[in-house]
């Protein structure tokens, strides 16, 4: 097996900052964010399975969450207001993300490339179904960031919090509602208040 740059590239996730247009009290990188998205996606699928009796793959959802932003190593983090400004930008950016994903996959040994292509580019039906929970987990992670920034006195995140809450509600996913009722309030607490 020849040398591969794939995981060395992925280690650069820690250098890609999120919320680039916002004044942050604490910077957040896509490595930190992706771990949280993976954990939240895992929980959302577990809650779905409990509610419906289905057996969707929560571990796979966690994996997809961990890898959901790896293309940003190449593209950088595009701020939401820019990324979703109009349908042309959305369409063009999706093409750029796909090319970036293919570029990363090309760094793998041939015997691993198909496995990681499915994870990064979400090419099969089951993964597309799980991607709904990854997207919701991504929004929940953004909401947590807003809550933490506001708790630190940073009013810059008030509008982002409101629009993120609205986006989550419009997803109409019962498991998201459960997360927001059961787990979200604690993010407003201090450590002492959680004991």
N, C-alpha and C positions, 0 to 999 in steps of 0.2 A: 504494500500500500504506500503510495507516495504522500508527501507532505500535503496538509490541507490547512488553509487559512480560515476556515469557517468559524471555529470557536474563538480564535484570536479576534476575528471581526466582531463576533457576538459580545466579547468582553468589553467592547467599546460602547456598549449600550449605556454604561455608567457616565459617558461623556456627553450624551445627548440630553440636554435639559428640556423640560416641558414648560409650558406657560410662558413662552418667550416674550410675549407682548405685555405681560402682567408684572407688576411690582410684587415680588414674593418676599415673605419674611424668611422662608426656608426654600431653597431650590429643591426641585424634584427631578430625578433623571428617569429615563425609560426603563432602566433595570429595576429600580425600586417599584415603579408603577406596575411593571409587568408581573412582578411577583404578587402584588396585591390583586391584580386582575385575575391571575390564575387561582388564587385562594377564593375570591368572591365567585368566580364562575363555577368552581367546584361545588361550593355551597348552594348556589342557585339550582344547579342540576340535581343535587341531593334533595333539595326542597321540592323540586318538580316531581321527582320519582316518588317521594313520600306522598305528595298530594294526588298523583294520578295513578300510582301503582305501576308505572312504566319502569324500565330499567335502562335509561340513557346513561352513557358512560361519563360519569363525573370526573374520573381521572383524565380522560381524554380532553374534557373541557378545560381542566386545569392546565394541561400541556398546551392547548391552543392559546389559552390566556397568556402563558409565559412567553410565547413566540409571537403574539399578535402585533407587536410594534417593531419587530427586528428590522423591517425594511427601512425604518427611520435612521438606521446606522448610515445608510447611503443617502436618503432623501432629507434627513433632518426632520424635526417636528414642525409640521405646518400648523400654525394657529387655526383653531376652529373657525373663527369669523372669515378667514381667508379661504380655507379649505372648502367650506360650504357656501361661498358667496353666490355662486350660480351653477347651474347644471353643467356648463362647459368645463369649469374648473374641477368639479367633482369627477367628471368623466376622464379628464386628462390626468388628474392626480391618481386615479385608480390604475390607469395604464402605467404611470411612472412607478407606482408601488409594485405592480406585477413585474415590471422589468427589474426593479431592485431585488425582489424576491428571487427571480430567476438568476440574477447575478450572484446572490448569496449561495443558492443551491449549486451553482456551477463550481463553487469552491470545495465541494465535498467529493470524496472518492465516489466513483460511479456506483458502487454497491449500496451506498447510503442515500444517494440523491433523490430517488423516488420516494423514500420514506419521509425525508424532510420537505420535499416539494409539497406533499399532501398537508403537512403541518403548517407550513408557511403560506401556501397559496389556497388552502382550504378547497380542495378539488372534489371531494366526494360528498354524497347526499347526507350521510350521518354527521359529518363535520359541519356542513352548512346549517344543519338543525342546531348543533351545539354552538355555532357562531352567534346565534341570537343571544345566548346567555353570556358569551364572551363580550358582546357589544354592551349588554346591560351591565355587566361587571365593570367594563371600561367607564361607563357613565357613573356608576356608583363610586368608583375610585376617584373620578373627577369631583364628585359631590363631596366626598370625604376631604379632599384637598381644599375645597372652598370652605367647608366648615372649620377646618384647622386654621386656615388663614384668617377667617373672620374672628375666630376665638382669640387669635393673637392681636386683634385690633386692626386688621387690614381690611378696610372697607372696599378696596379694589375688587374683591371677589364677590361682593353682594349680587351684582347683576349676573355673573357667571353661575352663582348658586341657584338663583331663581330660574334661569334658562335651563340649567341641568336638571333641576327638579321637574320642570315642565316636560323636558325630553323623556325623562324616566316614566312619568305618568302616561305620556302618549304611547309608550311601548306596550302598555296594558298587559304586563306580565305579573301574575299573582305572586310569584316568588320574589319579585322586586319589592312589591308592597310588603311582604313578610319581612324582608331584609330591613326595609326602612322603618318598620314598626319595632322590630326586635333588636336589631344590631346598631342601627344608625344613631340613636340618641346618645349612646356612650361616647361617640367621637366628640361630643361637646363637653365632656367631663374632664376634670383634671385627674391625675393619677390617684390622688388622695380620695377623690369622690368615687372612684371605682373599687375601693377596698371595702 
